[in-house]
Amino acid sequence: MKCYAVSEVIPAGLTPAQISDNGVFSTGTRTVRWGPFLDAQARTVSYHLSGTGGTYTLNGAGSFDGFGTPTRATRSWWWTIIRIWPTA
């Protein structure tokens, strides 16, 4: 693998912060994007979420040397969601 990028769509009602590894949140598409990474180094990308308490499905995707693969936060080693804090 020579190049990869990762993205995740953040559901309405949640706001990401403390996005690692120079990731960027686009408010228009509600997507956090990391990469492209050109060094083939393993990474654990992360962010914190705040918003309305509840259950959310976090869908994302990875692209590895141009080959895409969908991911789900509950089944993916790429993301670790520690806790979603309700806002006051």
C-alpha positions as MATLAB code, in Angstrom:
seq = 'MKCYAVSEVIPAGLTPAQISDNGVFSTGTRTVRWGPFLDAQARTVSYHLSGTGGTYTLNGAGSFDGFGTPTRATRSWWWTIIRIWPTA';
ca = [
       0.000    0.000    0.000;
       1.393    3.371   -1.030;
      -1.506    5.735   -0.392;
      -4.653    5.740    1.684;
      -7.389    8.073    2.901;
     -10.254    7.639    5.361;
     -13.596    9.418    5.776;
     -16.595    9.175    8.060;
     -20.050   10.775    7.848;
     -21.193   12.363   11.123;
     -24.967   12.133   11.738;
     -26.993   15.287   12.311;
     -27.176   16.134   15.991;
     -23.495   15.391   16.592;
     -20.461   17.668   16.337;
     -16.892   16.366   15.991;
     -13.928   17.984   17.765;
     -10.295   17.172   18.503;
      -9.909   15.508   15.112;
      -6.547   13.751   14.955;
      -3.932   13.500   12.198;
      -4.884   16.756   10.447;
      -8.383   15.474    9.693;
     -10.884   18.041    8.430;
     -14.640   18.283    9.050;
     -16.805   19.566    6.201;
     -20.064   21.014    7.555;
     -21.693   20.846    4.103;
     -21.309   17.085    3.747;
     -20.985   16.372    7.507;
     -17.886   14.356    6.694;
     -14.572   14.032    8.513;
     -11.702   13.295    6.107;
      -8.149   12.199    6.794;
      -5.370   11.916    4.239;
      -4.244   11.185    1.730;
      -1.401    9.545    3.610;
       1.500    8.746    1.328;
       3.835    7.073    3.814;
       2.081    3.682    4.266;
       2.348    4.056    8.061;
      -0.378    2.518   10.221;
      -2.519    5.103   12.017;
      -5.423    5.223   14.406;
      -7.450    8.285   13.468;
      -9.891    9.642   16.018;
     -12.198   12.443   17.094;
     -14.526   13.292   19.966;
     -18.253   13.796   19.532;
     -20.711   16.007   21.384;
     -24.410   16.424   20.858;
     -27.767   14.922   21.633;
     -27.578   11.625   23.496;
     -28.771    8.613   21.548;
     -27.756    5.783   19.270;
     -26.100    6.639   15.968;
     -24.730    4.695   13.038;
     -21.417    6.089   11.858;
     -20.670    5.173    8.260;
     -17.344    5.748    6.628;
     -15.009    4.608    3.918;
     -11.369    3.965    3.306;
      -9.487    4.150    0.046;
      -6.324    2.069   -0.212;
      -4.252    2.572   -3.363;
      -7.478    3.638   -5.083;
      -9.601    0.703   -3.925;
     -12.500    1.827   -1.732;
     -14.099   -0.079    1.110;
     -17.068    0.947    3.318;
     -16.738    0.780    7.095;
     -18.960    0.982   10.163;
     -17.674    2.348   13.447;
     -19.017   -0.550   15.464;
     -17.132   -3.052   13.313;
     -14.040   -1.142   12.295;
     -10.647   -0.929   13.934;
     -10.132    2.524   12.420;
     -12.404    4.367   14.839;
     -12.792    4.353   18.568;
     -15.817    6.168   19.933;
     -15.311    6.583   23.649;
     -18.538    8.334   24.588;
     -21.099   10.728   23.186;
     -21.810   13.446   25.742;
     -25.283   15.045   25.726;
     -25.308   18.824   25.460;
     -27.148   20.856   28.066;
];
